[in-house]
Amino acid sequence: MKKFLAFALMSSLLMFAACKKSEQQQQAQPSSPAPANPDKAFKPQQPKEEPQGTLKVDLYTENNLVKSITPSDLPSMTSTKIKAGSKEVLAIPLKDILAKSNVKGKSVALVGQQRTATLTWEQANAGDIYLILTKKQRLRLYSNSKNLGNIKLPKRLEKITVSAGTQAAGSTPAK
């Protein structure tokens, strides 16, 4: 029995010493293990940058900036609801933007990333071309008009240029 008691006491002491040693090692190590390869360390993802010019629309007369319209300006400028496809959305007519900015001319260039549409003053003020706000907070042109003929509007509007001539100045697509 003495041998059994001595064996139990020795094994208890060895286990106690092993536990103390492992606690000391854990305290000495940093709380998060260092990566095995520092080149592959975790890097937080940065938000993707939006394409430049898609979150605001600049209004020019010839080459002079008159106003920049941002998505936050749109609700204060309009209360018009239109049916775009199967949804009802808030929109502002292009003629209201031109009127509130006190600009006049003979032609209006609507410039997007890949397309430019040049309209006469009468077409721009007909009241059937709208600026709507998309889910991604981008300003987009919408028209269900037949009087535009074969003129294709840019999807995302970046710049509106009003010109005194029949061809709007600065009507090349933005880059």
C-alpha positions in Angstrom: 0.0 0.0 0.0 2.9 2.3 0.7 4.2 1.8 -2.8 0.8 2.6 -4.3 0.5 5.8 -2.2 4.0 6.9 -3.2 3.2 6.2 -6.9 0.0 8.3 -6.7 1.8 11.1 -5.0 4.6 11.1 -7.6 2.2 11.1 -10.5 0.2 13.9 -9.0 3.3 16.0 -8.6 4.4 15.3 -12.1 1.0 16.3 -13.5 1.0 19.4 -11.4 4.4 20.4 -12.7 3.3 19.7 -16.3 0.2 21.9 -15.9 2.3 24.8 -14.4 4.8 24.5 -17.3 2.0 24.6 -19.9 0.4 27.7 -18.2 3.7 29.5 -18.3 4.2 28.7 -22.0 0.7 30.0 -22.8 1.3 33.3 -21.0 4.7 33.8 -22.8 3.1 33.3 -26.2 1.0 36.1 -27.8 -2.7 35.6 -27.8 -2.9 35.1 -31.6 -0.4 32.9 -33.4 1.9 34.6 -35.9 1.3 33.5 -39.5 3.7 31.0 -40.8 4.2 33.0 -44.0 4.2 36.8 -43.4 3.5 37.4 -47.1 0.2 35.6 -46.8 -0.9 37.5 -43.6 -4.6 38.5 -43.4 -5.2 41.8 -45.0 -8.6 43.4 -44.5 -10.5 44.1 -47.7 -10.9 47.7 -48.7 -14.2 48.8 -50.2 -14.2 48.9 -54.0 -14.0 52.4 -55.5 -17.0 53.5 -57.5 -16.2 54.5 -61.1 -15.5 58.2 -61.1 -18.4 60.4 -62.1 -21.2 58.0 -61.6 -22.3 59.4 -58.2 -22.9 63.0 -59.4 -23.9 64.9 -62.5 -22.2 68.1 -63.4 -24.2 70.8 -65.3 -22.2 73.1 -67.6 -23.0 76.0 -69.8 -20.5 75.8 -72.6 -17.4 75.1 -70.5 -18.4 76.7 -67.2 -19.6 74.5 -64.3 -23.0 75.7 -63.1 -24.0 73.0 -60.6 -23.2 69.5 -59.4 -26.2 67.3 -58.6 -25.6 64.5 -56.1 -28.0 61.7 -55.1 -28.7 63.5 -51.9 -29.9 66.5 -53.8 -32.5 64.6 -55.7 -35.2 64.1 -53.0 -35.2 67.9 -52.3 -35.5 68.7 -56.0 -38.5 66.5 -56.8 -41.6 64.7 -55.7 -42.6 63.3 -59.2 -43.3 59.6 -59.3 -43.0 57.8 -62.6 -43.5 54.2 -63.6 -40.1 52.9 -64.9 -40.8 49.4 -66.1 -42.8 47.7 -63.4 -41.7 49.9 -60.6 -42.7 53.4 -59.4 -39.7 55.6 -58.7 -39.0 59.1 -57.7 -37.7 61.1 -60.6 -36.9 64.7 -61.6 -37.6 65.8 -65.2 -34.7 67.2 -67.1 -36.6 70.3 -67.9 -36.9 71.0 -64.1 -33.1 70.6 -63.6 -32.5 73.1 -66.4 -35.1 75.5 -65.1 -33.9 75.4 -61.5 -30.3 76.0 -62.6 -31.4 79.0 -64.8 -29.6 77.8 -67.9 -30.8 78.4 -71.5 -29.4 77.4 -74.9 -30.2 75.8 -78.2 -28.8 72.3 -77.6 -28.2 70.0 -74.6 -25.6 67.2 -74.5 -26.2 64.3 -72.1 -22.8 62.7 -71.6 -22.3 59.2 -70.1 -19.4 56.8 -69.8 -19.8 55.2 -73.2 -22.5 57.3 -75.0 -23.4 60.9 -75.7 -26.8 62.1 -76.8 -27.2 65.6 -78.2 -30.8 67.0 -78.0 -32.4 70.2 -79.1 -33.6 72.6 -76.5 -37.2 71.6 -77.3 -36.5 67.9 -76.9 -34.7 68.5 -73.5 -37.6 70.6 -72.2 -40.4 68.3 -73.4 -40.8 66.9 -69.9 -40.4 63.2 -70.8 -36.8 62.7 -70.0 -36.2 61.9 -66.3 -33.2 61.6 -63.9 -33.9 58.7 -61.4 -31.9 57.4 -58.5 -30.9 53.7 -58.6 -30.5 51.3 -55.7 -26.7 51.8 -55.9 -27.2 55.6 -55.5 -26.3 56.4 -59.1 -28.2 58.9 -61.2 -29.6 57.4 -64.3 -31.6 58.7 -67.3 -35.0 57.3 -68.2 -37.3 58.2 -71.0 -40.3 56.4 -72.5 -40.7 59.0 -75.2 -41.2 58.4 -78.8 -40.3 61.9 -79.9 -36.6 61.3 -79.4 -36.5 59.3 -82.6 -33.4 57.2 -82.9 -31.4 59.1 -80.2 -30.1 56.7 -77.5 -29.6 58.1 -74.1 -26.6 57.2 -72.0 -27.5 54.8 -69.1 -25.6 56.6 -66.4 -25.5 60.4 -66.7 -22.2 62.1 -65.8 -22.5 65.5 -67.4 -25.1 67.8 -68.9 -23.8 70.6 -71.2 -26.0 73.4 -72.4 -24.8 75.2 -75.5 -25.9 78.3 -77.3 -25.1 76.6 -80.7 -26.8 73.7 -82.3 -24.0 71.4 -81.4 -23.3 71.3 -77.7 -19.7 72.1 -76.6 -17.9 69.4 -74.7 -20.2 66.6 -75.9 -17.5 64.0 -76.1 -18.0 61.0 -73.7 -16.3 61.4 -70.3 -13.3 59.2 -69.6 
